[in-house]
Amino acid sequence: MSKIVYNVTIKVEHEIHQDWLRWMKRVHVPAVMDTGMFIEHKMCRLLGVDEEDGITYAVQYISPNMATFQLYQEKHAYHLQKDVADRYKGKYVAFRTLMEVV
């Protein structure tokens, strides 16, 4: 079975950037990893993009297979995404993509 990369691309407004980055590193990403559904993660800042409206990051979580990722979606994703939305409502935009390691 192929590993699955769950990629979350997020643009955060400048005014919350430092708080958001600190919270992601200390609270949110560890909470996602604590679900046990991912075996590793990476957090990257996009370079060479327009930062006038905010700073863009890609957070990638690696799941061992599609079944494990689907279990994450069913049991954990809603609450973890809601935590971000409640804390930073209207101050960020995010989109999610799913990729297969080939």
N, C-alpha and C positions, 0 to 999 in steps of 0.2 A: 504494500500500500504506500502511496505517496504522502509525504508530509503536506500540510495545508498551511499557507500563510494568510493570516487574517490581518489586513492592512487598514489602519484607521488614519486618514489624512485630516489634519485639523489646522485651521487658521484661527489664531487667537488675537484679539485686539491688544494693542500695545499696553493699555492701562492695566490689564490683568496678567500680562505675560509672565512676569516673575512669580507671582502667586500661583498661577496655573502650572508653571513648570515645576515648581517646588512640590505642589500638591500631587501632580502626576507621578513624580519620582518617589515620593514618600508614602502616598496613600493609594492612589488609583491603580497604578501598574502593579504594585505588590498585591492588591486585592484581586486583580484579574489572574495573576500568577497563582495565588492561593487557592483558586478554584481547582487546581490540579489538571486542567484541561489543556495546558500549554507547557511545552518543554523548554522554551526559551523565548526571549523577546529582544527587540532593538528599538531604540528611540532615536530618530534622526531629525535634524533640522534641514529643511530644504534650502539649497543654495542657488543663487542666480535667479531668484524669483522676485517679483515686485513685493516689497514689504510695506508699502504705503498704508494699506488697510490692516496690516497685522503680520504676525510671524507664523510661518507654516511648518508643521512637523508631520512626520509619518511615524506612527507607532506600529511595529510589526510583531505579531504574536505567532509563534510556530506551534501548530497542533500536530500530533503524531499521525492523525488520519481524519477523514471526513466524519466518521461516526462520533469521534471525540469532540470535534468542533460543533457538530449538531447538538450534542448534549450540552455543550456550553451555551449555545443559543437558546435552548429550551429552558435551562435551569438558572442561568446566571446573567445573560446579556442585558435583559430589560432593566434589572435593578442597578447594575453597574453603570449603564448608560444614563439612567435617571439621576444617579448621584451627580454626574458631570453636568447634566442639564439643569438640575436644581441649583447647583453651586454657581454656574457661570451663564445662566440664561441670557440669551441675546448678545453675548460677548464673544461668541465663537461660531464657526461653521465646521461641520465635519461630514465626511463621506467615507463609506466603508467598501472595500473590495476584498474579494476572496481569490486566492491564487493557489495553484498546485505546483509544487516543486517537481521539475522534470529532470 
